[in-house]
Amino acid sequence: MMNGYGLTFLMALVIAVFATPVSMRLAKYWGAIAYPGGRHIHRRPIPRLGGLAIYAAFWIAAYYTQVWDKNIWGLFIGSSIIMAVGIWDDIREIRPLYKLYWQIAAAAVLIFFDFSMNSISLPFLQEPLNFDKLHLGIVGLALMLFWVVGLVNTVNVSDGMDGLAGGICFIVAILLFWSANGIQSFSAANLTLALAGALLGFLFFNFPPARVFMGDSGSMFLGYIIGGISIMGLLKTATILGLVFPLLILGMPVTDLTFAIIRRKLRGQSIAMADRGHLHHRLLDAGFTQRHAVFLMYGISACFGMAAVLGAKGQWIGAIIVLLVVFALLVTILMRRTDKLIGLSRRQSK
């Protein structure tokens, strides 16, 4: 099995390395270019269709190394819809509300391929919470839609700096692989390694200074796949944290998204309105270079992942301590404690 895992990872990585330059040429041909200005932090036009390369590397590797069942066909069809919407958005830009409708439609596709969250394992409960037994099956379906759409937008929020979303999702994929392999959900484990390989290949071109962006096509695809795989492999077992595990791993973008919603509501703005209040903007405003900011946010994501692993092993005290420390750091950044951040950024630049 480990040899099969290695083949999946390497195949996806190699395909991504060759497919990313192709996606850059397509972006220039179709006009999917991110121009400097406004809330953007780059200084020159950059193609933003790298998500197409991630999509191709992931699914080609999955085609050759995976036994396709109903679940995987559902993921393929739904993720293809979300990819098409993302490509159109990268080229022409779609109004946020229309984009949300399409995200819901793509998530709803999974209903026809046996995806549901009718049975959820949670910490401190010996038996999974089963909505079917409670005659609340519709709740499980609604929760599944909310979960997938929520992760699509969570990853989308994190895509604001060179290498950031790709690196965070790479960490997520590796930790989800550890979890899926631990519960012997080999199909989900194989898919997570295909995702990790595709992301690493893409990061060769996306790490600061980036030559290509993944665009909304990439960030929405990643959120969709992570949401779908977590339902396939993690939410149907009581032997691991289930719902809480992937949520903890994505703790940093989830926290950033939560603060963004609160911040915009308090200002009377639409929650879909973009601004410069995200974590990466705060770090840059405090004087961090892009690379230092990215590495710091990788470290924060790794800490959330460490907390998830500790929780999965039943070491709750250690998990809570890690979470308290990392949340204190996030609040410091998000509440604009720039005096402390500037001091830290100066030490980093020496």
Secondary structure by P-SEA (a helix, b strand, c coil): caaaaaaaaaaaaaaaaaaaaaaaaaaaaacccccccccccccccccccaaaaaaaaaaaaaaacccccaaaaaaaaaaaaaaaaaaaaaaccccaaaaaaaaaaaaacccccccccccccccccccccccccccaaaaaaaaaaaaaaaaaaaaaaacccccaaaaaaaaaaaaaaaaaaaacaaaaaaaaaaaaaaaaaaaacccccccccccaaaaaaaaaaaaaaaaacccccccccaaaaaaaaaaaaaaaaaaaaaaaaaacccccccccccaaaaaaaacccaaaaaaaaaaaaaaaaaaaaaaaacaaaaaaaaaaaaaaaaaaaaacaaaaaaaaaaaaac
